[in-house]
């Protein structure tokens, strides 16, 4: 039977909307009625910021609220769920989500976006070994991508910490020009991110993971500085379709 897809859509809201659009775009259909059933639960007010938690700026683990929203989607009928937030997949958060779902006897399938990215790289970028990662500082400090990529034989290339904290993270979070605040990419945010791309390229990166779900909103082309851009939101969308009904997944 075809599964209903659940999306925890408030982490952040623009990223959730982006995932919904990519699910629709990657589904092979000929009419409205062929599309998959997608449930979007966007309740950002209950989920503390994932990076603030990982950096010790707040004590509350967002896993509790995230697990509650996954359970809400399961009660609504979702059979497979995606969380469009890279930082939420840090072990301190994602492992607790899994533990809380198990304690609640909620056996809905929750995809691990970072692991899906690793599988994508293995399949679609043969010969590439050095992968640059742009992300929030929470994802950076938690080593979220390093933990997944290195066992697969990839080397994760990260920006220097000063560049990360002064340019990359503000491109996402700055209240005046960051993507989360503005909902679109500003000139300053894009300039910061392009500096990150060129820096990673100079450090040997052969491809760049846009490792925060706001970052794909900044790039309209599949490459930057001559390097392929890897969109985890797109990869998650395709994985959700695969698990819901693989016959409806468009070929790449």
N, C-alpha and C positions, 0 to 999 in steps of 0.2 A: 504494500500500500504506500501511496505517496505521503511523505511526512510533511507536516506544517513546519515552517521555519519560524523561529523566535529570534528577535533581535533586542538586546539590551541597549536601547537607543540613546541613552542620555550621557554617554561617556566619550566625547561630548556630543551634544545634539547635532551639530553640523556633520560630525563623523558618522552618526547614525543615519542621517538622511543620505549621505554619500553611499553608505553600504546598501540602503534600500534601492537606490538608483542602479547600482552595479548588479544587484541580484536580478532586477528586471532586465537590464541590458544583456546579461550573460545567459538568459533563459531562452531556449529555442522555442519560439511560438509562431503561430500564424494568425492568432486572434486574441482578444482580451481574455477569453475564457481558458486559454491554455496556460496562463501564468500560474505560478505556484502561490499557495496561500502563505502570506508573510504577516506575522504579528510583531508589531513594534511597540515596546513598552519603554517610553522615554520619561523617566522620573529622576532627573538629575539632582533635585533638592535633597534627596536622602543619601547620596553617595559622596563621601568626602573625597577630596582630590587625591588621586593615587600617588602622584609625585610627592605631595606634601607629606603623606604617610611614610613613604619610603625614605624620605630625607629627615624624618623625625620631627617635622613641624607640627604634626597632629598625632594624637595617640590612637585614634579609632582606626581600625583596619577596615577599609572599604569592602572587604570580602563579605561582611555580614549583609550589607545592603544589596550587593551584587547577587549573592546567593538567594536572597529573598525575591529579587526581581526575576531571576531564572525560574524559581518556583512558581511565581505568578504566571510566567509564560507557559510553564508546563501545565498548570491548572487550566489555562485557556486552550490547551490542545497542542502546543508546540512539541514536536518530536525531536528536533535538533535545534540548538541555540548557538548563536555567535555573540561575542562581546567585542565590539569594534573599538578596542583600546589596547594598544601595545603594552602600556605600563601595567594594566590590570593582570597581565600574564606573568609578572614577576612572581617567583615562587612563594614569597611571603604572602602574597594576595591570592594567587590562583590555587595553590595547594589548600588554602583555608576555604576557598569557595567549594572545592571538591569535598572537603571534610564535612562542611555544613550540609551540602546536598546529600551526602551519604547518611549523616545523622538524621536527616529528615526523610530518609527513604525515597528520595527523589532521584529516579534513575534516568532522567532526560539526558540525551547526549549533548555535551557541551564541547565544542571544538576548541582546540588550542591553536590560536592564530599563528603563534611564532613557529610551532612545529610544522604547520602547514606551509609556512614560508620556506623552511628548511627542505621539505619534500619538493617544493616547486623548484628551488635552486638546483637540487640534484638532478631533476628531470630535464629542466629547460635551459640550464646554463652549464653544459658539460665543458670541462676545461678551465672554467673560472675557479679560482681558489681564494682570491682576496676580495672580501665584500665590505664596502663602506657602510656605515650605519649612522643615519641622522635620527635623533630621537629627543625625547624629553630628558632632563637630567636624572629623573627617577629611573627611567629605563637604562640610561647610561651607567649610573652608579650601581644598579642592581645586576648588571651584566646579563640582562635578559636574552639578548641575541648571542652574546658570547657563549652562554651555556648551551644553546641549541646548535649553533653553527660549528663550533670547534669539534665536537664529537663526530660530526659529519665530514670532517676533513677540510673545512673552510677556515680561513683566518679572518676574524672580524677586525676591520680597520675603523678606529674611532677618532673623532676630532680631538685635538689637544684640549685639556680641561678648561683652559681659559676661553678658548673659542666656543666650547660647549656652553659655558655659563653666561658669556657676555653676548653671544650672537645667536646660537641655535635655539637654546631654550627661550630667550625672549621673542624670537620669531613666532613661537607658539603661544606664549603666555603674557607678553607685555600688554598692559591694559590700554596703551595708546595705539599700538600697531600690530599686536599679536593676532594670529588667526583665530584663536578662541574668542577673543574679545570682539573682533571685527566681523567674523563670519566669512571673510574673503581675504585673499592675500594682498597685503599692502606693498608698496614699493620697497619700504624698509625691510619688511619680513622677507620678501623675495631676494633682496640683495644679501641679507644675512645667510640665507639658505644656499644661494649660489656660491658664496664664499666658502661655505662648508663643503659643497660638492667639489670645488676646485682644490681645496686643501686635501680632501680625501684622495682625489685623483693623484695629486703629487706624492701622496704617501703610498701609492701603489694599488689603490682600489680599482677593481675592474668592473664593478657594478655598485649601485647605491641602493640600499634599502631605505625607503621613506618610513622610518620606524616610529612614527606617531601618526594616528589616523587623521590628524588635521593636515599633515604635510602633503598628501596627494592633492589636496585642494589648491596647492600652490603651483602645480606643474601641469600644463596643458599638453605637453609633448612627452613621449615615452623615453626620451633621453635628455641629459643635461651635461654639458661639457664633454660631449662625445661618449658618455657612459650610459648604459641602460639603467633606468629607474625601476626599482621593484616596489610594487604597490601592495602592501599586505591587506588592505581593504578589498582590493580586487581578488586577491588570492582567497581570502575568507569568503567572499561572495560565491566564488566558484566552488569552494569546498562545501558550503551550505547547500548549493544546488545539487552537487554530487551525492550528498547524503540524503537529500529529500527525494530526488528522482533523477538518477544519473542519465536517463534517456533525454532529459530536457537540458543538459549542459551543452552549450555551444562549444565547438572546437576552437582552440586558440588559433 
